[in-house]
Amino acid sequence: MSYLQVNFSIKFEFNILDDNMTKQNLNRIKAVLAEQNKTSTWLAREISKNPNTISKWCRNEMQPRLENLFQVAKALNIDVRELLVASKIL
């Protein structure tokens, strides 16, 4: 008996809503770029990503994959935890 291994991924996007039903900011990429006087275009070049993707991350319309978050932190020379908004999950 042989088995067929199937690899697939499902991509979906959603907005996490707070009690007021507004979109939450989950990452601080835009804030850290501003603190360091760097642009999203600079970041896109540094980590070889499409500038539109970086823009969506900065607007919190889309969240970076974990490995991309580490790339961002490395490019900005900061701890990856500085890119995340602290939250308390009930």
N, C-alpha and C positions, 0 to 999 in steps of 0.2 A: 504494500500500500504506500503510495506517495502522497505527500501533502504539498499543496500549492501555497506558498507564502505570498500574501497580498499586503502590500504597503500602501497606505493611503492617508491623506490628511484632510481634515475638514476645516475650512477657514470660515470663521464667522466673526462678526464685530457686534459689539453691543455697548451701550453707555450704561455705566453704573450710576444709579440715581440715588441721591440722598433723600432725607425726609421731605425736603421742599421740592422734590422732583426736578432738580437741576443737575446737569452733568458735573461730576466731580473732576477735579484735577488730580490725576493719579501719579504723574511724574513732574519733576521740576526742571526738565531739560531747558525750557525757554528761560527760566529764571537764572539758572547757572550760566547759560550762554551770556545773558545780560551782565551778570556779576563779573564775568571774565572779559567783557567787551569783545565777544566773538559772535559771529553770525551763524545762522543755520546753514548758509551756503558753505562756510568754512568747515562746519562739522560734516556736511555731506561729502566734501572732498576728502576729509581726514579718514572717514570710515568707509569710503567708496559706496555710498548709498545715493539714491535719487533724491534731489533736493525737495521734491514734492512729498516724499515719505517723511523726511525730517520735519517738514512743515506740519504735517499731520500729527507727528509726535509732539511737537512744540505746542500745538493747539489742543492737545489731548483728545483729538478726534480718533486717534488710533494709538495703541500702545506698542512699544517695541518688544520684540522677543527678548528673552532673558540674555541670550548671547549678544544681541545688539546693544542692550543696556550696558553690558560690561565693556563693549567696544567704545561706547560713548564716554563712560567713566574713564577709561584709559586715555582717550584723546584729550579729555578735559583735565587729566591728572588729579582725579578725585576718587574717593571711595564710592562705590556704586550705590551705597545706602543714601548718599547725599542727593541722589536723583529721584528718590522716592518720597512721596508725601506720606508722613506718618498718619496712621489711622488706627482706630480701635474698633475691632469687629466684635459685635455683641453676640 
